[in-house]
Amino acid sequence: MANYLASNFRTTKGNFLLKIRYTQNNDIQGTIQWLEQEKSLNFRSFMELASILRDAVEEMCDGPVFQSWDDLDQRRIYKLPRNS
């Protein structure tokens, strides 16, 4: 079953191997390996893992693909009502 899933969802740009070493305090630590680029990094939290993956996706797509606070269109900012 695992071979079936791995072969059907494999892409040419972003295959990653995660090795979870520790789980403590509702967080994880481990190693992520980017198979196509032959790069490997240790991560110390889920947030760090998410940041590493975000950087990899941006590298694969030749630039930013996610929204950020810097990209905010000033016309779309809504002011919250003040409590009286």
C-alpha positions in Angstrom: 0.0 0.0 0.0 2.8 2.5 0.9 4.5 1.9 -2.5 1.2 2.5 -4.3 0.7 5.8 -2.5 4.3 7.0 -3.0 4.3 6.2 -6.7 1.0 7.9 -7.4 1.7 11.1 -5.6 5.3 11.7 -6.6 6.1 14.9 -8.5 9.3 16.0 -10.2 9.9 19.2 -8.1 9.1 18.6 -4.5 9.7 15.2 -2.8 10.5 15.5 0.8 11.5 12.9 3.4 10.5 13.8 7.0 12.2 12.1 9.9 10.4 13.0 13.2 12.9 12.5 16.0 11.1 13.9 19.0 7.5 14.9 19.9 7.2 16.9 23.1 4.9 19.7 24.4 2.7 19.4 21.3 5.6 20.1 19.0 8.0 18.1 16.8 11.7 18.1 16.0 13.4 16.2 13.3 15.0 16.3 9.8 13.6 17.2 6.4 15.4 16.1 3.3 14.6 17.6 -0.1 15.2 14.6 -2.4 15.6 16.4 -5.8 18.0 19.0 -4.5 19.9 16.6 -2.2 19.5 19.0 0.7 18.9 18.2 4.3 18.0 20.4 7.3 17.1 19.9 11.0 14.0 21.6 12.3 13.3 22.4 15.9 9.5 23.1 15.7 6.5 22.8 13.5 6.8 26.5 12.7 10.4 26.1 11.5 9.3 23.1 9.4 6.6 25.2 7.8 9.0 28.0 7.1 11.5 25.5 5.4 8.7 24.1 3.3 7.5 27.6 2.3 11.0 28.5 1.2 11.3 25.4 -0.9 7.9 26.0 -2.6 9.0 29.6 -3.4 12.3 28.3 -4.8 10.4 25.7 -7.0 8.0 28.4 -8.3 10.7 31.0 -8.9 9.3 33.5 -6.5 6.8 34.2 -3.7 3.5 32.3 -4.0 2.0 33.0 -0.6 0.4 36.1 0.7 2.3 38.2 3.2 1.6 41.3 5.2 4.0 43.2 2.9 1.7 42.4 -0.1 -1.4 43.9 1.5 -3.4 46.2 -0.7 -4.0 49.3 1.4 -7.5 49.7 0.0 -8.5 46.4 1.4 -7.6 47.2 5.0 -10.7 47.5 7.2 -10.8 49.3 10.5 -12.3 47.5 13.4 -15.1 49.3 15.2 -14.0 50.8 18.5 -15.7 49.6 21.7 -17.7 52.3 23.3 
